[in-house]
Amino acid sequence: MLYQITVTLLKGLSLPFKLLLNRTLSKAIIRAKTITNSKKIIQQVDTPHGRKIAMTLEVPRDLELDFLNYRSETYLPPMTTGVAEELALMLHKRNHPKVANLDILMQMFLSSSGALMTRWSDSEDCYVTSFEVMKAPLWKGHVFDITHFKFSPKRDFYCAIDKSGNSYDSQHANWQSIINHLVYQYTIAIPMASHNWVHFAYPDSFSAAVFRKLSRDSVLYKLLYPHTRFTNRINYQAVYTQLSTDNTPSLKNRLTPWKCFPLYGEDFRQGILENTSNHYVDMKHHFSFPESMDTRIPYFDFLKRYYLVIEKFVSQVAPHIDQQDYQKVAAYMEERLPGFQYADLVKSLSLLIWQVSVLHTVEHMSYYQLAMEYGFSDLQSPLPNTFSIDEVPRYNRFKLRSFLKVFGRFNSNNILDQRLDNYKSYQFEPDSTLENAARQFAEALKTLDNDLHQEKNDILPLDEIVQSVCF
């Protein structure tokens, strides 16, 4: 009863802030109408190791306005009433993380976004999760001690290795502390490191090509528009505006509910550039997805099966695509991501749609679900010291869960259906061959969703998979 009173009170107190945010949004829309409709969008950016990578550095007026009108407002409820709910949980000591165990670790590193850091090692006869993808340094005092987690459920083998080369197996006296460190590192590494290439370079460049090189009535534009809409704007925001990732120990940022990760904004940006350029240095590697994914890992089995449905759909649409339109896009892509030419039309388009819809959404939501229950991002006790989950600050959980509600999940717009199976979003001519192909695509997605549910590998329901990188 008292908790509900607190929630109601705090939601009421958040209303003036919501009005302020609405006013700020209205002013942003007015300002956006005056900006230049730049044709550049993508530029080559220097990375820490001397290479260059294509990134969104300019957002033209039409894309800015589209995002402000259809996406920005969806952030206001979690920034206001959502924060109020989390503050009430903290005040009533109801936001503590659950204690993780081996089953949860297996879910994190085999059936969620942590799988992108995991591979099977034949020589070691076990899975190996590497945290070396985490390039950005944390603030002084915050630890990130584990470099690798090696495990084999069949052999009942679990071992973490720290940066000094020390090994900790499941018989170690402080094993629960090791689990807690792994959960903490998972919480930070997914959004700050391993997810980088999913968002950037390929989706950015393709989106810019769609909006700058194609006529609005072309088949290729209609196919790709739902999958590239909002992407340049959200990626620019993530790397160069940094509402959630430009953190410092200042009082202002300590009080900002969604700034929960202990790293500076410039370090985060440099880590993104390094990880993204590392991934795309060889486009043949990128085009090997998802076939190269080890389907013994449930996460990859889920992703690959969705890809096959997408590829079949693209194959049906491909004969209707004007080859000159595709060549315009291909030339644009080759200039920004050399090696794009290694993939044919069906592969390049299928991979894009799969990456920005299925892979991107499942990365977010599989992480979101686990981090909301178990995650935290404040740990200053190095290994091999004992660290209990009871030591996690409630304020850190408040900030992390606020971040997750605002930026970690998809917050929908009631007037825009962005679900992957919304075949009408392609705006193909009614009852045409193309619309029939799109309708069959939606039905095939639903069949797969049901099959995965029956097989108990339904990592994310189809109804929650979003068409584009827009959050």
C-alpha positions in Angstrom: 0.0 0.0 0.0 2.7 2.4 1.0 4.7 1.5 -2.1 1.8 2.3 -4.4 1.3 5.7 -2.6 5.0 6.5 -3.2 4.7 5.5 -6.9 1.6 7.7 -7.4 3.3 10.6 -5.6 6.5 10.4 -7.6 4.6 10.1 -10.9 2.8 13.2 -10.0 6.0 15.0 -9.2 7.4 13.9 -12.6 4.7 15.6 -14.6 6.4 19.1 -14.7 9.5 17.4 -16.1 7.4 15.7 -18.7 5.9 19.0 -19.7 9.4 20.4 -19.9 10.5 17.6 -22.1 7.5 18.0 -24.4 8.3 21.7 -24.7 11.9 20.9 -25.5 10.8 18.4 -28.2 8.5 21.0 -29.7 11.4 23.5 -29.9 13.7 20.8 -31.4 11.1 20.2 -34.2 11.0 23.9 -35.0 14.8 24.2 -35.1 15.0 21.0 -37.2 12.9 22.7 -39.9 15.7 25.3 -40.4 18.7 22.9 -40.7 20.4 22.1 -44.0 19.2 19.0 -45.9 22.8 17.8 -46.2 23.7 15.1 -48.7 26.8 13.9 -46.9 25.4 12.0 -43.9 28.3 9.4 -43.9 31.9 10.3 -43.5 35.1 8.4 -42.9 36.3 8.7 -39.3 39.7 8.0 -37.9 40.0 5.1 -35.5 42.5 4.6 -32.6 44.6 2.1 -34.6 45.0 4.3 -37.7 42.2 2.9 -39.9 39.0 4.7 -41.0 35.4 3.6 -40.6 32.2 5.0 -42.1 30.0 6.7 -39.5 27.0 9.1 -39.5 28.3 12.6 -38.9 25.4 14.6 -40.3 21.7 14.1 -40.0 19.8 15.9 -42.8 16.6 17.8 -42.1 14.1 15.2 -43.4 15.7 12.4 -41.3 15.9 14.6 -38.2 12.3 15.6 -38.5 11.1 12.0 -39.1 12.9 10.9 -35.9 11.6 13.8 -33.8 8.0 13.2 -35.0 7.8 9.4 -34.7 10.5 8.3 -32.2 11.5 11.0 -29.8 8.2 11.1 -28.0 8.5 7.5 -27.1 11.4 8.3 -24.8 9.4 10.7 -22.6 7.3 8.2 -20.6 10.3 6.1 -19.5 12.3 9.3 -18.8 9.5 10.5 -16.4 7.0 8.0 -15.1 9.5 5.1 -15.7 12.1 6.9 -13.6 9.5 7.6 -10.9 8.7 3.8 -10.8 12.3 2.9 -10.4 12.9 5.6 -7.7 10.0 4.2 -5.7 11.4 0.7 -6.0 14.8 2.0 -4.7 13.2 3.9 -1.8 11.3 0.8 -0.7 14.4 -1.4 -1.1 12.7 -3.5 -3.8 15.1 -3.1 -6.7 18.0 -5.4 -5.5 19.4 -7.7 -8.2 18.6 -11.4 -8.0 21.5 -13.7 -7.2 22.7 -15.4 -10.4 23.8 -19.0 -10.8 25.3 -21.2 -13.5 21.9 -21.5 -15.3 21.8 -17.8 -15.6 25.3 -17.6 -16.8 24.5 -20.2 -19.5 21.5 -18.1 -20.5 23.7 -15.0 -20.7 26.5 -16.5 -22.8 24.6 -19.0 -24.9 21.0 -17.8 -25.2 21.3 -14.0 -25.2 23.5 -11.2 -26.6 26.5 -12.5 -24.6 26.8 -15.2 -27.3 28.4 -12.7 -29.6 31.4 -12.9 -27.3 31.3 -16.7 -27.1 32.8 -19.4 -29.4 33.4 -23.2 -29.1 37.1 -24.1 -28.8 37.9 -27.6 -30.1 41.4 -27.6 -28.6 40.0 -26.8 -25.1 36.8 -28.8 -25.5 34.7 -26.0 -24.1 33.0 -22.7 -24.9 35.1 -19.6 -24.4 33.7 -16.2 -23.7 36.1 -13.3 -24.3 35.7 -9.9 -22.7 38.6 -8.5 -24.7 36.1 -6.7 -26.9 35.8 -4.2 -24.1 38.2 -1.5 -25.3 37.0 1.5 -23.3 38.7 1.9 -19.9 36.4 2.2 -16.8 36.8 5.0 -14.3 39.6 4.6 -11.8 38.6 2.2 -9.0 36.0 0.3 -11.1 37.2 -3.2 -11.8 36.9 -5.3 -15.0 39.1 -8.2 -13.9 38.0 -11.3 -15.9 39.3 -11.6 -19.5 37.8 -15.1 -20.3 35.1 -17.4 -19.1 35.6 -21.0 -20.2 32.8 -23.6 -19.7 31.3 -26.9 -20.7 28.0 -27.8 -19.2 28.4 -31.4 -20.4 31.6 -31.8 -18.5 30.4 -29.7 -15.6 33.4 -27.4 -16.2 33.4 -23.7 -15.4 36.5 -21.5 -15.1 37.1 -17.8 -15.2 40.6 -16.3 -15.9 41.5 -12.9 -14.7 43.9 -10.3 -16.3 46.8 -11.6 -14.1 46.3 -15.2 -15.5 44.8 -16.5 -12.3 42.1 -19.2 -12.8 38.9 -19.6 -10.7 36.9 -22.8 -11.1 33.5 -23.7 -9.7 35.2 -25.3 -6.6 36.8 -22.0 -5.6 35.9 -20.7 -2.2 34.8 -17.4 -3.7 32.9 -18.9 -6.7 29.8 -16.9 -6.1 31.9 -13.7 -6.2 33.2 -14.9 -9.6 29.7 -15.3 -10.8 28.9 -11.8 -9.6 31.9 -10.4 -11.5 30.7 -12.2 -14.7 27.2 -10.7 -14.4 28.7 -7.3 -13.8 31.0 -7.5 -16.8 28.1 -8.8 -19.0 26.0 -5.8 -17.9 28.7 -3.4 -19.1 30.3 -5.2 -22.1 27.1 -5.8 -24.1 25.9 -2.2 -24.6 29.4 -0.7 -24.3 31.4 -3.0 -26.6 30.1 -6.2 -28.2 27.0 -4.6 -29.6 29.0 -2.0 -31.5 29.2 -3.5 -35.0 25.5 -4.5 -35.0 24.6 -0.8 -34.9 27.2 0.9 -36.9 28.9 1.2 -40.4 26.9 -1.3 -42.4 23.4 -0.1 -41.3 24.6 3.5 -41.3 26.0 3.4 -44.8 23.1 1.4 -46.3 20.6 3.8 -44.8 22.3 6.8 -46.2 22.5 5.0 -49.6 18.7 4.3 -49.5 17.8 7.9 -48.8 20.3 9.5 -51.1 20.5 7.2 -54.1 17.0 5.8 -54.6 13.7 7.2 -55.9 10.8 6.9 -53.5 8.7 4.8 -55.9 11.4 2.2 -56.7 11.0 -1.4 -55.5 14.4 -1.3 -53.8 13.5 1.8 -51.8 10.1 0.3 -50.8 11.8 -2.9 -49.6 14.5 -1.1 -47.6 12.8 1.9 -46.3 11.2 0.3 -43.2 14.5 -1.3 -42.4 16.6 1.8 -42.7 14.2 4.4 -41.3 15.6 6.3 -38.2 19.0 4.5 -38.3 21.3 7.4 -39.2 19.6 9.6 -36.6 19.8 7.1 -33.7 23.4 6.2 -34.5 24.5 9.8 -34.6 22.8 10.3 -31.2 24.5 7.3 -29.7 28.0 8.3 -30.7 28.1 12.1 -31.0 25.2 13.4 -28.8 25.6 10.7 -26.1 22.6 11.4 -23.9 23.3 8.1 -22.0 26.9 7.3 -22.6 28.9 10.6 -22.0 29.3 10.0 -18.3 31.5 11.6 -15.7 31.7 11.4 -11.9 30.2 15.0 -11.7 27.3 15.7 -9.5 25.1 16.5 -12.5 25.8 13.1 -14.1 25.5 11.3 -10.8 22.0 12.7 -10.6 21.0 11.9 -14.2 19.0 8.7 -13.8 20.1 6.9 -17.0 23.8 7.6 -16.8 24.9 4.4 -15.2 28.1 3.2 -16.9 31.5 4.1 -15.3 33.3 5.3 -18.5 33.8 8.7 -20.2 32.0 9.6 -23.4 35.2 10.0 -25.5 36.5 6.6 -24.3 33.2 5.0 -25.2 33.3 6.6 -28.7 36.8 5.5 -29.4 35.9 1.9 -28.3 33.0 1.9 -30.7 35.2 3.1 -33.6 37.8 0.5 -32.8 35.4 -2.4 -32.4 33.4 -1.5 -35.5 36.5 -1.0 -37.8 37.9 -4.3 -36.5 34.7 -6.1 -37.5 34.5 -4.6 -41.0 38.2 -4.6 -41.9 37.3 -7.7 -44.0 33.9 -7.6 -45.5 34.1 -11.2 -46.4 34.0 -11.9 -42.7 30.8 -9.9 -42.3 29.2 -11.6 -45.3 29.9 -15.0 -43.8 27.1 -14.3 -41.3 25.0 -15.9 -40.3 26.2 -19.1 -42.0 29.4 -19.0 -39.9 27.5 -18.9 -36.7 27.8 -22.1 -34.6 24.2 -23.3 -34.3 25.2 -25.5 -31.3 24.8 -22.2 -29.5 21.0 -21.6 -29.1 21.3 -17.9 -29.8 22.9 -18.5 -33.2 20.4 -21.2 -34.1 17.6 -18.7 -33.4 19.3 -16.0 -35.5 20.2 -18.2 -38.4 16.7 -19.6 -38.8 15.3 -16.1 -39.0 17.9 -15.2 -41.7 16.8 -18.1 -43.9 13.2 -16.8 -43.9 14.4 -13.3 -44.7 16.6 -14.5 -47.5 13.8 -16.4 -49.1 11.6 -13.3 -49.1 14.4 -11.2 -50.6 15.0 -13.8 -53.3 11.3 -13.4 -54.3 11.6 -9.6 -54.4 15.0 -9.6 -56.2 13.7 -10.1 -59.8 11.6 -7.0 -59.4 14.5 -4.8 -58.4 15.9 -2.5 -61.0 19.6 -3.4 -61.4 20.6 0.2 -61.9 19.1 1.1 -58.5 21.1 -1.7 -56.9 24.3 -0.6 -58.6 23.8 2.9 -57.3 23.6 1.5 -53.8 26.5 -0.9 -54.3 28.8 1.8 -55.6 28.0 4.0 -52.6 28.6 1.1 -50.2 31.8 0.0 -51.9 33.3 3.5 -51.5 32.5 3.5 -47.8 33.0 -0.2 -46.9 35.5 -1.6 -49.4 34.7 -5.2 -50.1 30.9 -4.8 -50.3 31.3 -6.1 -53.9 32.0 -9.6 -52.5 28.3 -10.1 -51.8 25.5 -10.4 -54.4 22.2 -8.5 -54.3 20.3 -11.2 -52.4 23.0 -11.7 -49.8 23.7 -8.0 -49.1 20.0 -7.1 -48.8 19.1 -10.2 -46.7 22.0 -9.5 -44.4 21.0 -5.9 -43.9 17.4 -6.7 -43.1 18.4 -9.5 -40.7 21.1 -7.4 -39.0 18.9 -4.3 -38.4 15.8 -6.2 -37.4 16.3 -9.6 -35.9 19.9 -9.4 -34.7 19.6 -5.8 -33.4 16.3 -6.3 -31.6 17.3 -9.7 -30.1 20.6 -8.2 -28.9 18.8 -5.5 -27.1 15.9 -7.4 -25.6 17.7 -10.6 -24.6 20.2 -8.3 -22.7 17.4 -6.1 -21.3 15.5 -9.0 -19.8 18.5 -10.4 -17.9 20.0 -7.0 -16.9 16.7 -5.8 -15.4 16.7 -8.9 -13.1 20.4 -9.5 -12.4 22.5 -6.6 -13.8 24.5 -3.9 -12.1 27.3 -1.6 -13.2 29.2 -0.6 -10.1 31.8 -3.0 -8.7 35.0 -1.7 -7.1 36.2 -4.8 -5.2 38.9 -6.6 -7.3 39.4 -10.3 -7.5 40.1 -12.5 -5.5 38.2 -10.4 -2.9 34.8 -11.6 -1.8 32.0 -9.6 -3.3 28.4 -10.3 -2.3 25.4 -9.3 -4.4 24.1 -7.6 -1.3 26.8 -5.0 -1.8 25.4 -3.7 -5.0 24.2 -0.1 -4.4 20.5 0.3 -4.7 21.2 3.7 -6.4 23.2 1.9 -9.1 20.3 -0.5 -9.7 18.0 2.5 -10.0 20.2 4.1 -12.6 20.8 0.9 -14.6 17.1 0.0 -14.7 16.2 3.6 -15.7 18.8 3.3 -18.5 17.3 0.0 -19.6 13.8 1.4 -19.7 14.8 4.5 -21.7 17.5 3.1 -24.1 17.7 -0.6 -23.6 14.3 -1.7 -24.9 12.1 -0.6 -27.8 9.4 1.8 -26.8 6.7 1.8 -29.4 4.7 4.6 -31.1 1.0 3.8 -31.2 0.6 5.4 -34.6 3.5 3.6 -36.3 3.7 -0.2 -36.4 7.3 -1.2 -36.7 7.0 -4.9 -36.1 9.0 -7.1 -38.5 5.8 -9.0 -39.7 4.0 -5.8 -40.7 4.2 -6.5 -44.4 2.1 -3.5 -45.3 5.0 -1.2 -44.3 6.6 -2.0 -47.7 3.7 -0.2 -49.4 3.8 -2.6 -52.3 0.8 -2.3 -54.7 -2.2 -4.0 -53.2 -2.7 -7.6 -54.5 0.5 -7.4 -56.5 3.1 -10.2 -56.8 5.3 -8.2 -54.4 2.6 -7.7 -51.8 1.8 -11.4 -51.9 5.5 -12.1 -51.4 5.5 -9.8 -48.4 2.3 -11.4 -47.0 3.9 -14.9 -47.4 7.0 -13.5 -45.6 4.9 -12.4 -42.6 3.2 -15.9 -42.5 6.6 -17.6 -42.7 7.9 -15.5 -39.8 4.8 -16.5 -37.7 5.4 -20.2 -38.5 9.0 -19.9 -37.4 8.0 -18.1 -34.3 5.7 -21.0 -33.4 8.3 -23.6 -34.2 10.9 -21.9 -32.0 8.3 -21.7 -29.2 7.6 -25.4 -29.5 11.3 -26.2 -29.4 11.8 -23.9 -26.3 14.3 -21.7 -28.1 12.0 -18.7 -28.4 14.6 -16.2 -27.2 12.3 -13.4 -28.3 8.7 -13.5 -29.6 8.2 -12.4 -33.2 5.8 -9.7 -32.0 8.7 -7.9 -30.3 11.1 -7.9 -33.2 11.4 -4.4 -34.7 12.2 -3.6 -38.4 15.1 -1.2 -38.0 17.9 0.1 -35.8 15.8 2.9 -34.3 16.5 2.6 -30.5 
